[in-house]
């Protein structure tokens, strides 16, 4: 990976990676790529879309037995929530901004903001930090789950400012194993009920969890959709689902 | 030749109406009429003065309707922000203080609203707060505001506080206070031209918030 390449001296990017406003001869902005590396280092967050619902799930990390587990899923509005991977502090800053935007929109227009509009504004915020030498990119990737008049949506935002919409997606450490599971079950998702979608999201976390258990302490799930305002499922609320998976 | 008189457009209007709140041991009763008027005209007979802020708290506002709408919208947004940051709904006492500061921010162009904030506090006791337009607040056992408030206050003083009665009478229970509020609003409707049409009664207790409506005179 990047680290081992740097140690072996295989990287000649050193002259072009000091600030984000310098292009490399290969046409890359290395600072942006390093920021995206930070996202890959975070623990896994994933999302999947059904016919009327979006489900987010994540593995929470703890620094030790004495510590609490790091929050991964955040409510933004009644119809929007996010799962994060990367620098939590950057994520909280973005979440605060998103919440304020949602409130202002509701105050002005008396209706919930369209998820896609909010997400494209975040993408612009990311991009802004890639074109100023005195700023740094956000070191966090978001999976934005929303339900609005066009139905359920799942978006991914990146430190690069790119924006993607997905039927299912995972980001963070060992995300590929979650993506493999999600791809395998993709066709069954539109027809699945909410409970099945939640079970899929927890099962998909097993890959990224590696040899550790997915339990009530380190897992978290959130749902949003038709007649379902954003709701976090944590701790004992996950017990009935985890039991079904055994 | 006539003496010059200064003409001036006023940014304020009084849209009339009356509201009241009475605190019980573990509940509150809020009552407000639904008539919206300007001068001798009625804008509408069916316009609520009350907004629910949390599971345990409502605000009723008399005065200028547009300021009341904006104030209530602002407060509702603040409720969401509070819940995002504190991961629970604000207490009635927290909302009370926040309403006071919100009103004082506009000390030099006030919200023309005369608010009554009611709810159940963290100890489970009924709470009623009375405000002036710039945020002076006082927690009281009962209060009223609006065009009929002068007609209401003395009746509540007599029936609830019984301030100068030497003959002991049993205090009213929940149902008794609801009936009292209905009777008082009906009575106000007889003499105050700006109060009438319909009324909303809110009962807030441990079970939550329930609303009933009843008719007032349409004249």
Interface residues (C-beta under 8 A of the other chain):
Chain A: X75 X77 X99 X103 X106 X107
Chain B: X73 X74 X77 X80 X81 X84
